[in-house]
């Protein structure tokens, strides 16, 4: 599928991405999320079922699979 950015000549291709969300005072990183990513500009599209799954994960946060360091840009 052609990229939805008007001036971009790229095409979307299936990939797995890392999605980061701030929810309340937490930053949640979800790895290996299926997405369509433009081969030129990097625009990312999620399918509706992927968005629903992300929302479910955020609504039922349990113990994380890992911990990552967080650095603040000063």
Steps between C-alpha positions, in 0.01 A plus 500: 500500500626849413604725789224729628740798531415714194854567375653164590559248220543208741300183551389346829655167593427271795746528789518462876558824692560616855210718619542740793205646692478732800209396723459702817844526659631187325675453170412166344706344221335223296737304278432300182174679409376413147475810281514626145805728460579723202825396333594864432374733776441248781132587554339230715146360473340259747207276408185552712548163673856598593376825653239305700769261626725791604206655686435165677866476602493856639174437689640189668862583574658223698863432568724608213703246305808717553621839619672763287699803612333838452708808428359852499606747233631803685 
